[in-house]
């Protein structure tokens, strides 16, 4: 997984969404294609606000009496970034809000723009909005298509993967390619690991559990040669008290035993798309394009991720959890930097 060569940013203008569209959501096709919402339409989750910001009628309103900077916490290589914007056209030049996809740059002024999209062509992207004191800018439908174009599973065979034999007592899982090009994981425990190792990356895949409350996950930055000793992006679609904000066993999209998913978005027996972004100490996840985790591992650095922050690269692995394991995976792809 190698990051595409950076190219010049091209700015496009787009019309605002139709009145009958539901803002801050993704279509089923966008979800399957891996699009991510950077703003959920309800909260500032996933953003750092220095100054003033509020959510009103599905818009992220940035600015006010104080100079404000709103920075997305996650950097990801992007093919395309889209956002709708409302900013008055008569704002003086010294009051212009600016939008940047690289925090090191000043960004483009937003004077009079009804909507803007940026083609990134694989550049590492972290959105930032800068607003001078005395003005505001409104944003919604802020979404990104990651440049996760390297296939880790081709739907034909398990080339590039191997069964983890570090613990012979935990090799009960079966990993097979179906006639439809899916990776079937049955029984457990067991572990299927990549032959390559990764540190900073974006990983995307589709998953379908074939039973109720089944458990699996993707491990990453694992210690090579050990059994599932890494961070785990959890797969577990159950929740408590009929409340999706109360995940069972940390919930799908969680970093298991570190931070729970803020909401269980996915359902058993239905395909869902998960995205994991690991960039240094910062780890973020999305399920069906909705951000479920925004976490910084502030523990002291340690070679063992069970004891502290692990920066070193390692394999990615797919977990066969227990004898009830029965899941399908497809479209496993990513990019690294």
URCOR-V869170 format. One record per pair of residues at least 24 apart in sequence whose ideal C-beta (glycine too) atoms are under 7 Angstrom apart, sorted by sequence separation. I is the first residue (numbers start at 1). GAP is how many residues later the second one is. D is the distance in Angstrom with one decimal. If there is no record, write none. Layout:
I&GAP&D + I&GAP&D
//
This chain:
47&24&6.7 + 87&24&6.7 + 101&24&4.7 + 231&24&5.8 + 232&24&4.1 + 47&25&5.8 + 48&25&5.9 + 85&25&5.6 + 87&25&6.9 + 103&25&5.0 + 122&25&4.3 + 156&25&6.9 + 213&25&4.4 + 239&25&4.5 + 265&25&5.0 + 46&26&6.4 + 47&26&6.4 + 87&26&6.1 + 101&26&5.8 + 155&26&3.1 + 46&27&5.6 + 110&27&5.8 + 164&27&3.7 + 197&27&6.6 + 237&27&6.1 + 265&27&6.6 + 46&28&6.6 + 85&28&5.2 + 100&28&4.6 + 207&28&6.0 + 209&28&6.3 + 255&28&5.9 + 281&28&5.9 + 85&29&6.8 + 163&29&6.0 + 164&29&5.0 + 237&29&5.2 + 263&29&6.3 + 85&30&6.0 + 99&30&5.6 + 153&30&5.8 + 237&30&5.9 + 262&30&5.8 + 84&31&4.7 + 85&31&5.7 + 161&31&5.4 + 162&31&6.0 + 185&31&6.6 + 237&31&4.8 + 261&31&4.3 + 280&31&7.0 + 71&32&6.4 + 97&32&6.5 + 98&32&4.7 + 161&32&6.7 + 253&32&4.4 + 261&32&6.3 + 83&33&6.1 + 97&33&6.7 + 161&33&6.0 + 162&33&6.1 + 24&34&5.8 + 38&34&5.5 + 63&34&6.7 + 97&34&4.4 + 160&34&6.2 + 161&34&6.8 + 215&34&6.8 + 253&34&4.4 + 259&34&5.6 + 23&35&4.8 + 82&35&4.4 + 160&35&5.5 + 252&35&5.6 + 81&36&6.7 + 160&36&7.0 + 191&36&6.1 + 259&36&4.5 + 80&37&6.7 + 81&37&4.7 + 95&37&5.1 + 191&37&5.6 + 258&37&6.7 + 94&38&6.7 + 97&38&6.5 + 255&38&5.9 + 80&39&5.7 + 81&39&6.0 + 95&39&6.0 + 217&39&6.3 + 253&39&3.2 + 254&39&6.4 + 80&40&6.6 + 95&40&4.5 + 97&40&3.9 + 253&40&5.8 + 255&40&6.0 + 79&41&6.4 + 233&41&6.7 + 78&42&4.0 + 79&42&6.8 + 152&42&6.6 + 79&43&6.8 + 233&43&4.7 + 81&44&6.1 + 91&44&5.7 + 77&45&5.2 + 78&45&6.5 + 77&46&6.6 + 81&46&6.8 + 77&47&5.3 + 78&47&4.0 + 77&48&6.9 + 75&49&5.4 + 76&49&6.1 + 75&50&6.6 + 87&50&4.6 + 75&51&4.1 + 85&52&6.5 + 86&52&4.1 + 231&52&6.8 + 233&52&5.9 + 85&53&7.0 + 72&54&5.6 + 85&54&5.6 + 148&54&5.1 + 214&54&6.9 + 71&55&6.8 + 72&55&4.3 + 84&55&6.7 + 213&55&6.9 + 83&56&5.5 + 84&56&5.2 + 146&56&5.0 + 148&56&4.8 + 212&56&5.3 + 220&56&6.9 + 71&57&4.7 + 84&57&4.6 + 170&57&6.1 + 211&57&6.9 + 221&57&6.9 + 83&58&6.5 + 146&58&6.8 + 218&58&6.6 + 220&58&6.2 + 69&59&6.5 + 70&59&4.5 + 82&59&6.8 + 83&59&4.4 + 166&59&6.0 + 209&59&4.7 + 210&59&6.6 + 166&60&5.6 + 167&60&4.5 + 209&60&6.4 + 69&61&5.2 + 82&61&5.4 + 166&61&4.4 + 208&61&6.9 + 208&62&6.6 + 68&63&4.7 + 81&63&5.0 + 164&63&5.9 + 208&63&4.8 + 67&64&6.9 + 67&65&5.5 + 80&65&4.5 + 206&65&5.4 + 207&65&6.0 + 67&66&4.5 + 78&66&5.1 + 79&66&4.6 + 206&66&6.9 + 17&67&6.4 + 62&67&5.1 + 66&67&5.5 + 78&67&6.6 + 79&67&6.9 + 206&67&5.2 + 207&67&6.4 + 16&68&5.5 + 63&68&3.4 + 65&68&6.3 + 76&68&6.5 + 78&68&6.2 + 79&68&4.7 + 62&69&5.2 + 77&69&6.3 + 78&69&6.0 + 204&69&6.6 + 205&69&6.0 + 76&70&5.1 + 77&70&4.2 + 204&71&4.9 + 63&72&5.6 + 64&72&6.0 + 4&73&7.0 + 63&73&3.9 + 202&73&6.7 + 203&73&4.6 + 3&74&5.3 + 62&74&6.5 + 63&74&6.1 + 231&74&5.6 + 61&75&5.6 + 62&75&5.4 + 202&75&4.9 + 229&75&6.8 + 230&75&5.5 + 229&76&6.8 + 61&77&5.2 + 62&77&7.0 + 201&77&5.8 + 229&77&6.6 + 60&78&6.9 + 200&78&5.9 + 59&79&4.2 + 60&79&4.8 + 200&79&5.1 + 59&80&6.7 + 60&80&6.6 + 200&80&6.6 + 59&81&4.9 + 223&81&6.8 + 58&82&5.6 + 221&84&6.2 + 230&84&5.8 + 38&89&6.1 + 221&89&5.1 + 228&89&6.4 + 224&90&5.8 + 221&91&6.7 + 223&91&6.1 + 224&91&6.3 + 228&91&6.5 + 9&92&6.8 + 221&92&6.7 + 222&92&4.1 + 221&93&4.6 + 222&93&5.0 + 222&95&6.0 + 220&96&4.9 + 11&97&6.2 + 219&97&6.8 + 16&98&5.4 + 218&98&6.2 + 219&98&4.4 + 15&99&6.7 + 16&99&5.5 + 41&99&6.6 + 13&100&6.9 + 15&100&6.1 + 39&100&6.6 + 218&100&6.1 + 219&100&6.5 + 14&101&4.2 + 39&101&6.7 + 13&102&6.4 + 217&102&4.8 + 13&103&6.2 + 14&103&5.4 + 39&103&4.2 + 216&103&5.0 + 38&104&4.3 + 11&105&6.4 + 12&105&4.6 + 37&105&6.9 + 38&105&6.4 + 216&105&5.4 + 37&106&5.3 + 38&106&6.0 + 215&106&4.2 + 11&107&6.0 + 12&107&6.9 + 36&107&6.4 + 215&107&6.8 + 35&108&5.3 + 36&108&5.1 + 9&109&5.6 + 10&109&4.6 + 35&109&7.0 + 216&109&6.3 + 35&110&5.2 + 36&110&6.7 + 214&110&6.1 + 9&111&6.5 + 34&111&6.7 + 214&111&6.3 + 216&111&5.3 + 33&112&6.9 + 34&112&5.9 + 199&112&6.7 + 214&112&6.3 + 199&113&6.6 + 203&113&6.6 + 211&113&6.4 + 214&113&6.2 + 7&114&3.9 + 34&114&6.1 + 199&114&3.8 + 198&115&5.5 + 211&115&5.4 + 6&116&6.4 + 24&116&5.7 + 197&116&4.3 + 210&116&4.3 + 4&117&6.6 + 5&117&6.8 + 6&117&4.6 + 23&117&5.0 + 24&117&6.0 + 26&117&6.9 + 197&117&5.3 + 210&117&6.4 + 4&118&2.9 + 23&118&5.5 + 197&118&5.5 + 198&118&6.2 + 209&118&5.3 + 210&118&6.8 + 3&119&6.0 + 208&119&6.7 + 207&120&6.2 + 208&120&4.6 + 194&121&4.8 + 193&122&4.3 + 194&122&4.7 + 207&122&5.4 + 206&123&6.8 + 17&124&6.2 + 193&124&4.1 + 205&124&5.6 + 206&124&4.9 + 77&125&6.5 + 192&125&6.1 + 206&125&4.9 + 76&126&5.3 + 191&126&5.1 + 192&126&4.6 + 205&126&6.2 + 205&127&4.3 + 191&128&6.3 + 146&129&6.9 + 191&129&6.8 + 204&129&5.6 + 190&130&3.4 + 204&130&6.4 + 189&131&5.8 + 203&131&4.3 + 188&132&3.5 + 189&132&6.5 + 202&132&5.6 + 185&133&6.2 + 187&133&6.3 + 188&133&4.8 + 189&133&6.4 + 201&133&5.5 + 202&133&5.4 + 188&134&4.6 + 201&134&6.6 + 185&135&5.3 + 188&135&6.2 + 201&135&4.3 + 187&136&5.7 + 200&136&6.4 + 188&137&4.2 + 200&137&5.3 + 187&138&5.8 + 198&138&5.1 + 186&139&6.0 + 185&140&6.0 + 186&140&5.3 + 185&142&4.9 + 4&143&5.6 + 184&144&5.7 + 185&144&6.9 + 183&145&6.8 + 182&146&4.5 + 183&146&4.3 + 173&147&2.8 + 182&147&6.6 + 183&147&6.8 + 182&148&4.7 + 1&149&4.3 + 181&149&6.6 + 173&152&6.5 + 164&153&6.5 + 34&170&4.7 + 32&174&6.9 + 155&175&6.7 + 153&179&4.0 + 152&180&4.5 + 152&181&6.0 + 151&182&5.2 + 152&182&6.1 + 150&183&6.0 + 149&184&6.6 + 150&184&5.9 + 148&185&5.0 + 150&185&5.9 + 148&186&4.9 + 149&186&6.6 + 148&187&5.0 + 147&188&5.5 + 1&197&6.6 + 1&200&6.2 + 76&201&5.3 + 74&203&5.4 + 75&204&5.3 + 74&208&6.7 + 73&209&6.5 + 74&210&4.3 + 73&211&7.0 + 124&213&6.1 + 73&221&5.5 + 34&239&6.2 + 36&239&6.0 + 32&241&6.1 + 34&241&6.4 + 31&242&5.3 + 46&245&5.0 + 45&246&6.2 + 46&248&4.8 + 45&249&6.2 + 36&250&4.9 + 40&250&6.4 + 40&251&6.6 + 37&252&5.2 + 36&253&5.3 + 37&253&6.2 + 35&254&5.5 + 37&254&6.8 + 31&257&4.9 + 31&258&5.2 + 77&258&5.2 + 30&259&6.7 + 77&260&6.5 + 26&263&4.3 + 3&332&5.5 + 1&333&5.0 + 3&333&6.6 + 1&334&5.2 + 2&334&6.6 + 3&334&4.4 + 1&335&4.0
//
